Amino acid sequence: MTDKKTTDSNIADNHKQRMQKLKEKVDSRIDNATDERGLLIVITGNGKGKSTSGFGTVARAVGHGLNAAVAQFIKGTWACGERQLLENAGVKFSVMGTGFTWNTQDKEKDIAAAKQVWIKCKELLSDTNLDVVLLDEMTYMLSYKYLDLDDVIETLNNRPKHQHVIITGRACHRAIIELADTVSEVQSIKHAFDNGIKAQKGIDW
Amino acid sequence: MTDKKTTDSNIADNHKQRMQKLKEKVDSRIDNATDERGLLIVITGNGKGKSTSGFGTVARAVGHGLNAAVAQFIKGTWACGERQLLENAGVKFSVMGTGFTWNTQDKEKDIAAAKQVWIKCKELLSDTNLDVVLLDEMTYMLSYKYLDLDDVIETLNNRPKHQHVIITGRACHRAIIELADTVSEVQSIKHAFDNGIKAQKGIDW
């Protein structure tokens, strides 16, 4: 019994020592991170969770009383749940509203619609009252060459210094990845859709 | 001029043909996806965006009028923006509230706190009124062996058939990945924190 107690006590001490070392390491990294400025965050890759991550960050920001706006490319022909909740919380949405390119099948129309949303984006990206701007599914506009890359980069570079921008979508252009402060790639390990599960309200839209 | 017009017209036709083929492919995949049931979704990996993706999905669900609840492991010693917004929208939170293990440095206390939250999780995972349950940062509770894996799997298997569950956190246990319908792995390509940028309100918490 005494032996068991001694062993338990040793395990607890070991845990405490490991955690103390880890705390020192974490604390020193926190001490070294002193800069505060608007970040460019990219969430790319083929997996599920990119847009929801962007919208989760908008929800986080708005919950803290920050001002946020959303521009949505591609999507927008049907009502997404997050839009209703966030609009109620004061988030403004600018929506391309054409649906997917394989639905419109009209390149010129898609380009015109993309350019319209981009004009709105430029307003958002020069608005000093906005703390967070989500450019949802914008990566496709660059890979399809619907928007001018140099114009996008210049606009991002000239935005208010405190403004955070989140760009989501597959296959983000390497120039935007280079420009970004934080980049996450969401990889699909498996997806219910591939096993015959249809897109469901509240999860997929 | 006529040649230029012919070329433009050819390009547009080609685009239309490609998009028609793509649409046929997408439509046939949609036709094959007919099942509807509660999904187990795992968002794992080392990159930024896992919890925000979980919270974005909760925002989406609540925006559609579905009922959602959140259990938060590890975190909870400070006010996250998303909690304020979602609680206002009727989402119930159960929070471990101990902070990170390197802060508590007390394994027994952490295990007791984890088990308390898990009791609450079991209530959520048997509540037929709940459409979506987010188990934020739960993966760590299994990798640290703070919770019993068999109990977790049995509880997930016995939940209401329509209930979606989202589990977030690094290094998800392979048994949970096998059980899941959709799994995304968020990889960190780069992170602002590594370049001396501190955690910022509205983005990191």
Interface residues (C-beta under 8 A of the other chain):
Chain A: I11 A12 H15 K16 M19 Q20 L22 K23 V26 R29 I30 N32 A33 T34 D35 E36 R37 L39 I41 V42 I43 G45 G47 K48 G49 K50 S51 T52 S53 G54 F55 G56 T57 A59 R60 A61 V62 G63 H64 L66 C80 G81 E82 R83 Q84 L85 L86 A89 F100 T101 W102 N103 T104 Q105 D106 K107 E108 D131 V132 H164 I177 A180 D181 T182 V183 S184 E185 V186 Q187 S188 I189 K190 H191 A192 F193 N195 G196 I197 K198 A199 Q200 K201 G202 I203 W205
Chain B: I11 A12 H15 K16 M19 Q20 L22 K23 V26 R29 I30 N32 A33 T34 D35 E36 R37 L39 I41 V42 I43 G45 G47 K48 G49 K50 S51 T52 S53 G54 F55 G56 T57 A59 R60 A61 V62 G63 H64 L66 C80 G81 E82 R83 Q84 L85 L86 A89 F100 T101 W102 N103 T104 Q105 D106 K107 E108 D131 V132 H164 I177 A180 D181 T182 V183 S184 E185 V186 Q187 S188 I189 K190 H191 A192 F193 N195 G196 I197 K198 A199 Q200 K201 G202 I203 W205
